[in-house]
Amino acid sequence: MHTVELYGRVRRAVVVEGKGKRQVAREFGISRHMVRKMLQHSVPPGYQRKQPARRPKLDPWLGTIDAILQEDQNQPRKQRHTAKRIFDRLREEYGYGGGYTIVKDFVRLKKLRGQEMFVPLAHPPGEAQADFGEAKVVIGGVEQTAHFLTLTLAYSDECFVMAFPAETTEAFLEQSGSALANAASHLRRLAISQVESQRVRCCMKRTTDFYAPVGALLLAFVVFQGCNALNPLCGSARPAPIIASLSVNTITFADVQQGFLLTVNGSDFVSASVVVIDGTAISTNILSSQQLQVTITTALISGPGTASVTVNTPSGNSGLLGCTSGGTSRALNLTIT
């Protein structure tokens, strides 16, 4: 592959300096045909296929593949053929004896529409996605529409599917309850795809209006197994405080006698968090979710020694949902000399 720089030097030698094509070919070690090509193009034109690629083993079945892909346009998206399924059908139904790769490449080109974009996805364990949809099924020789709910655990690809002949509130409740119960030991986060069906939306609204209290308890105790901060129902749950450092680690007893202002640094502090010194909760000034301030006096410290400093956050009103809430941080020592 010749570089853009070489193209420029050859063109300059012929066009600007007036050298002959034979002479330029000898100087640059290329053929006269390549010199003529470089004069026609200012940059390397790249490889261009003059004729479509021949597929002698696949060509007799191209019409069959086109027909399968055309039929797929009338089917729900999730029931359309993959390249692997087309390959299997060609072998089983039409006696195709070629390989899979050539079938896959041809199907990919046929399905390609515009420029493809790929976004890498990573799913931690416990993440699930729920989708509602419909599919054409044959039951007892009769084709009919089935309305289904599928719940997929993305990390393991474990899948749960339940279908009903109609979109009703009863069907929606049965599907949702069975899906959540099936994934109870794994589920930590659930995403529901956009619901296009007006009937399913109606069922979801009815469920929210009439079954919210029961649904909350069921989801908290059955699905989330007692639940924790990952539970989306634990909106009133308070995080356990984390203490990182004190503004000082050592003070004098004279400082205590004058009333020493101590700053506690950390995270997940809330308005109900309090600083506890040697087991006694004291009046606390909330500066932010990362800083608390208290005044240390002789009412707490009677003389030199070491005091234990912790932060406590009382539990919220989320106990009815089975949610863990609040807690006590680790202890840091404050030395009084």
N, C-alpha and C positions, 0 to 999 in steps of 0.2 A: 504494500500500500504506500503510494507516494504521498509526501507531505504537501501541505499548502505552500510551504516555503519553496519547495522545488518547483511547484507549478508557477510561482511568481518569477523565479529566476529564469526558467525556460521561456516564459512569455516575454520577459524583458529582453532576453538575448535575441529573440527573433523579431519582435515588434519594434523595440526601441533601438537596439544596436544593429539591426539589419543583417544578422547572421543567417546563413542557410540552415534548413532543417537537418540536412545530413551532418553538417559541422556541429550543430547543437547536440544532435544525438550522440556523436562521438565524445564530445566534451563531458556530457553528463552520464554517459554510459547507459542510455536508454534507446529504445527502437524509434525509428522514424514514425511508426504508427502511434506510439505514445506521445511524440512531439505534436503530431496533428491533433490528438485528443486533448492535450494540454492547451492548445491554442483555441479549441472550441469551448472549453470550460475554464473559468477563472479559479475554481476550487475543485477538488476531487468530487465527482458526481456520485460516488458510491455505487454499490452493486445493485443492479436492477434486473429482475427476472424478466426475460423476454416472453416466455411461455409459462402457462400454469404448470405447477408441479404435477407429474404423472403419478398415479397410484394404481398400478396394474391390478393389484389384488383387491383394492377397494372399489375401483370404478364401477363394476357391475352392480354394486349395492348403493351407489350415491342417491339414486332415485328413491330407494326404500328409506334411507335416512332422512331425506328431505320430506317425505310423506309423514314420517313419525314426528318430526319437528313441527310440521304444519298442523298436525292433529293436536299437538300439545298446546297450541294457541287457544284452543277451546276448553282446556282443562284448568282446574285450579293450579296455581303456581306450585304448590307443594306436591302435586301429583304428576308433574311433568317429568319426562325421561332425563336421566343423567347419561353421560357418555358411557358409563359402565353398564347401565341397563340396556342401552341401545346395542352395545357390543354383545351382551348376553343374548338378546333377541336375535341378532344377526346369526349367531352360531346355532342357537336352538331351533329357530324357525326357518332360516333361509340357507343354512349350510355354509356360512362364511368360514373360511379357513385361515384368514389372516390374523395379524396381531392386534392387541388392544391399543397400542400407542397411536397408530395411524388413524384409528377411529376417533380417539380422544382429540387429536389435533384437528381433525376435520370438523367435529362437532363444536369445538371451541371457536373456530373461525366462523362457523355459521351463526353462532349465538352472539358473537362479538358485536357490540353496538357502541361506537365511539371509543374514547379512551378509557381504559379501566383504571380504577384507583383502589389501592389496597391499604387498609388501616390495620396495623397489628393489634390484636386483642389478647388480653390476658385476664383470666377469670380465676380468682382465688377460690379455694374450697368453700362450699356452702352457698354460693351465689346461684340463683335460679331465675328462670324467665318463664312467664306464662303467656300463652297465645291462644286466642279464640279463632276458630275458622270453620270452614265447611269443605266437604269433599264428596265426590260422587262415589257411591258404593253400590254393589249389587248384592241384594239379599233375597234369597229364594228365586233367583232369576230375574228379579225386578230391579232396575236402576233407580236409586233414590238419593236424596241429599241428606247427609249426616252432619250434624252440628257438633263440633268437638272442642275440648279444652286439652291442651298439651302443656305439661310442665317439665322443663328440661333443666337438669343440673349441669351447667356448662363445663365445670371442671372435669367431671367423669363421663359426660354425655349420657348419664342415666336419664331415661325418659318415661313419663307417665302420660297416657292418653285415655280419655273417656269420651264416648260419642253418644248422642241422643238423636232421635228423629225430629225433634222440635226444640226451638229456643224458648224455654219457659223458665219461670222462677224456680220451680222444683228441680229442673234439670241443672240450672246454674248452681244451686246450693249443693246438689249431690256431687257435681263435678268438682267444685271448689273444695268441699270438705274432704272428699276422697283424695284429691291431689295433695292437699296440705298434710293430711294424715300419712300418706305414703312417703312423704319427704321429711317427716318430723325429726328424724334422728340426724339429718344432714343440713337442713335449711337454716341459713343465717340471714340471708337477704333475698328479697323477692322483687323482681321487676315485672310489671304487667305491660305488654305492648299495647300500642294504641288500639282501642276497640272501635271497629268500624260499624259493627252491627248495632242498629238502633234498639233492637230487642234486648241484646245483651246489656247495653247501657241501662235500659229500663230495669232489667233484672238486678243490676248492680246497685241502682238507686234504691229499689225496693228493699234489697238486703241491708243497705246502709241505714235506711229509715226505720225498719222494723226489727232488725236482728243485730244492730250494732252492739248492745250490751252483751248478748250471748256470744257474738262473734269475737268480741274483744277478749272475753274470758277464755274461750276455746283456743284462740290463736296464742294467747299468752301461756296457758298451762299445758296444752297438748302439743302445739307445734314448737314453741320455743322452750319447752321443758323448764318452766319456772322462770325463764326469761332473764335478760340482762340488758345492758345499755345498747346492745345491737337490736333489740326489739323496737320496731317503729312505733309500737303502742306506748312505749315508755316515755312519752313526751314530758311528763312531770318528774321523771327520774333525775336526780342530781348526781353529777360525777363525783367519784371519790377524790378528795384533794390530794395534791402532790406537793410536798415541801422540798425545796432545793437547797436553800441556804438562808442564813441570818445575816443581817446587816453587819453585825459584829459577833465574834464567838466568845469574846472575853470582855467583861466590864468590872468596874470596882464597886464595892458595897457603898462607897460614897455616891456613885452615880445612881444607885438604887434609892438611896435616901432622898435624893433630889428629884426623883421621878425620871427614869430613863426611857426614851422613846425607841422602841425596837421595831425594825422592819423585817417581816418574814417574806421571803421570795419563793415563788413556786408557780403552780398552774392549777386550773380547774377550781379556783375559788369562786364561791357564789355569795349572794347577799346574806345567806344564813350561816356561812362559815365563821368559826370562832377559833381563836388561838387558846390552847390549853397548856398551862405551865404547871408541872408537877401534879397533874390531875385536876387542876382547877381552871375552869373556863373563865376568861376575863373579857371585859368590854373590848370589842375589836372594831377598828376603823377600816372599812373596805376601800382600798385605794383603786384596785382593779382586779381582774380575774387572775392576776399574777403577783399582786402585792397586798399584804395586810400590815397594819400598824397597831401596836399596843403600847401602853405605858406600864412599866414595871416599877412597883413601889414596895415599900417594906411590908405592906399588907400581904404580899406574896412571898417575898424573900426576906428572911429574918436575919441572915448573916452570910458570910462567905461560904462557897461550896459550888455544887454543880446542879443546874436545873434542867429538867427535860422539857423540850418545847415540841408540841405537835399542833396540827390543825384538824379540827373536826367539823364535818358537814352533816347535820341531821338528815335522816331520810325524808324524802318528799311524800306527797300524798298518793304515791303510785303503788302502794301495797296491794290494792285490790286487783291490779293487773299482774301481780306476781313479779314485779320488777325490782331488782336490787337497786339501791339508791343510797348516796352519801357514803360516809365512812370516815376513818381516821387515818391520817398520814403517818409515815414513819417519824421517829423521834430524832431531833437534833439536840445536842448538849450545849448549854450556855454556861460558861464558867464565870463565877463571881469571886473576885479576889479581895 
